[in-house]
Amino acid sequence: MFVVLLGSTVPTPLYDLYRAEWHTSTFTMTVVFASYVVGVLAALVFGGHLSDYVGRRPVALVAALFVFASALVFEFATNVLELNVARLLTGLGVGLCAGAVTSALRDLHPNPAHGALASSVATSGGLAAGPLLGGLAARWAPFPLHTVYLGYLVLLVIALIAVVRVPETGCRRRPVPWQPRIGVPHSLRRQFVRPALAVCCAYAVNGLYSALAPTVAREYLGASVLVGSLTVVLMLGVSAVAQVALHARPAHRAQREGLWLLTAGLLLLLPALSWHSPAVFAGATAVTGLGQGLAFRGSLTLVSETAPAADKGRMISAYYVGAYVATAVPVLAVGAIAEEAGLFTACAAFVAAIGATALATTTTFSRSARKPQ
């Protein structure tokens, strides 16, 4: 899971290089980023339930093979269309991996909360390591748009070997219904709404940083591509550390506090850009990462503990559908607004929308928590 998610953010610091080399716009690169989300959603909707029927390991293997193919396309890409194809293949791999591997980790550990923690930390750690690998390549590697993917292909081979050696987690093989079977049992929908909104807020922030942080850092802070990519590493790295360090926090509390911190971090971003202050920007990024990690871990734990065993794959996939829709749609909106009104205005609109959603989610939670069960 770590290696597959790493591949989804390796291109983050390279988007500026592609844009400069091929003379494309900011909005075009946000569309390339969104192609990844289309692949994720297609995999989740049409394949999110497969691991409940054929087993976790076969689906995880197919996921790794999709990402392997995407790295090959990236290696030889010469235009934006090929970048879109590569990102689409990455998304297919990540979408299959999300439901299957999260379910497998939960199956492998007797405590579902620990299985969910392993999944969320692997996800955040992989997302954080990708920009670091890409940023180091952009700064020092010869032919950075190609060298980085050769190294990543080696990591994927190791991951494929590891998946082959992992035991199947006892999923009973059944005939596969090929129509979409993603969703939440009717009796659990009310319990599902708040974690789903929480992860939407957390993943919207992922999308903003992954698609635009290097560009924002260059235009407002005068930073290099490497420094811009390190802001993504900082946000996701703090997220991963927070999930481990604060794993004992009850899931409901982690989700609520995470959304508060996420909102505070986002509000700090605007003065950081206005003042062109790298220090304030770094502080805002760290607070945002802390909130993102708590909100993600808390919401995933709640969904993982709630999901019945027979429907775990499709329910977790439904959770990730919301997450990845939130990854793409706000970023596309930011790109479109930036073309017309400038990047600062676009970021301000993003902060207002996500902050309002996060605070509304915590308010709803607080009111429902006081009601007798």
Secondary structure, DSSP 8 states (H G I E B T S, - for coil): -HHHHHHHHTTGGGHHHHHHHHT--HHHHHHHHHHHHHHHHHHHHHHTTTHHHH-HHHHHHHHHHHHHHHHHHHHH--SHHHHHHHHHHHHHHHHHHHHHHHHHHHHHSSSHHHHHHHHHHHHHHHHHHHHHHHHHHHHHSSSHHHHHHHHHHHHHHHHHHHHHHS------------S------GGGHHHHHHHHHHHHHHHHHHHHHHHHHHHHHHHHH---HHHHHHHHHHHHHHHHHHHHHTTTS-HHHHHHHHHHHHHHHHHHHHHHHHTT-HHHHHHHHHHHHHHHHHHHHHHHHHHHHHS-GGGHHHHHHHHHHHHHHHHHHHHHHHHHHHHHH-HHHHHHHHHHHHHHHHHHHHHHHHHHHHS--
